Amino acid sequence: QIPLVESGGGLVQPGGSLKLSCTTSGSNVMIEAMGWHRQAPGKQREMVAIATPAGYKNYVDSVKGRFTISRDNAKNTVYLQMNSLKLEDTAVYYCRADVRSVVGGDVTTAWGQGTLVTVSS
């Protein structure tokens, strides 16, 4: 029930750049980790990047040095700056957020609808 609104996907040539954004909102919740996962055609979904409120960041090896995840905690927004894009980066990118209920204390994972990134010459 926590909405995640994604934007920024599109078509780009190899070596190009895109920036994804994802914003969430909700009442009586705290947003914990936020990140991005992707699923390429015929492949399993994989974690791409994740960031915690304290600043911890992690990336899948294939994007290290090319992608940068960042957060604006005040706006409950996470970004993914993607540079030097490769053909193998083509996938549907899904935003995720781990949401903690202030009332009950339990954590649930919310997912965005996905945004398509196509890298093609």
C-alpha positions in Angstrom: 0.0 0.0 0.0 3.1 2.3 0.1 3.3 3.9 -3.3 6.7 4.0 -5.1 6.7 6.3 -8.2 9.6 5.7 -10.6 10.8 7.8 -13.5 13.8 8.2 -15.7 13.9 5.1 -17.9 14.2 5.3 -21.7 16.3 4.5 -24.7 20.0 5.3 -24.7 23.0 4.4 -26.8 26.0 2.5 -25.4 28.2 4.8 -23.3 25.3 7.1 -22.6 23.7 8.1 -19.3 20.4 8.0 -17.6 19.2 9.0 -14.1 16.4 7.1 -12.4 14.4 8.5 -9.5 11.9 6.9 -7.1 9.8 8.7 -4.5 7.7 7.1 -1.8 5.3 8.4 0.8 3.2 7.1 3.7 1.8 7.8 7.1 3.2 6.4 10.3 6.2 4.8 8.6 9.9 5.1 8.4 11.7 4.4 5.2 14.7 2.2 5.8 16.8 0.8 3.0 16.0 2.0 -0.5 17.5 0.6 -3.7 17.2 -0.6 -7.2 16.8 -4.1 -8.7 16.6 -5.0 -12.4 15.4 -7.9 -14.5 16.8 -8.5 -18.0 15.0 -10.6 -20.5 15.5 -14.3 -19.7 17.4 -13.6 -16.5 16.6 -13.6 -12.8 16.0 -10.3 -11.0 19.1 -9.0 -9.3 20.0 -6.3 -6.8 21.7 -3.4 -8.5 22.3 -0.9 -5.7 21.0 -0.2 -2.2 21.4 2.6 0.3 20.5 2.9 3.9 19.5 6.0 5.8 22.9 6.0 7.5 24.7 6.2 4.2 25.8 2.6 3.6 25.8 1.8 -0.1 26.3 -1.4 -2.0 26.4 -2.3 -5.7 26.5 -5.4 -7.8 29.9 -5.9 -9.2 28.9 -5.3 -12.8 27.9 -1.7 -12.2 30.6 -0.6 -9.7 32.3 2.5 -11.0 29.5 3.3 -13.4 26.4 3.6 -11.3 25.8 5.9 -8.3 23.0 5.6 -5.8 22.0 8.5 -3.7 19.1 9.5 -1.4 17.3 12.5 -0.3 15.9 11.4 3.0 13.8 14.5 3.5 12.0 13.8 0.3 12.0 10.0 0.6 13.6 9.8 -2.8 16.3 7.6 -4.1 18.2 8.1 -7.4 20.3 6.0 -9.6 22.8 7.8 -11.8 23.8 5.4 -14.6 26.8 6.3 -16.7 28.8 4.4 -19.3 25.8 2.3 -20.0 26.3 -1.1 -21.7 24.1 -3.3 -23.7 23.9 -5.7 -20.8 22.4 -3.0 -18.6 19.1 -3.3 -20.6 16.4 -4.3 -18.1 13.4 -3.3 -16.3 14.5 -1.4 -13.2 12.4 -1.7 -10.0 12.6 0.6 -7.1 12.4 -0.9 -3.7 11.9 0.4 -0.2 12.0 -1.3 3.2 9.2 0.4 5.2 9.0 0.1 8.9 5.6 0.7 10.6 5.9 3.2 13.5 2.8 1.6 15.0 3.6 -2.1 14.8 7.4 -2.0 14.1 7.2 -4.6 11.4 9.1 -4.1 8.1 7.6 -4.7 4.7 9.2 -4.3 1.3 7.5 -2.1 -1.3 8.2 -2.2 -5.0 7.8 0.2 -7.8 6.0 -0.6 -11.0 9.3 -0.8 -12.9 10.9 1.5 -15.5 12.4 0.2 -18.7 16.0 1.0 -19.6 17.0 0.0 -23.1 20.7 0.4 -24.2 20.9 -0.1 -27.9 23.0 1.2 -30.8 
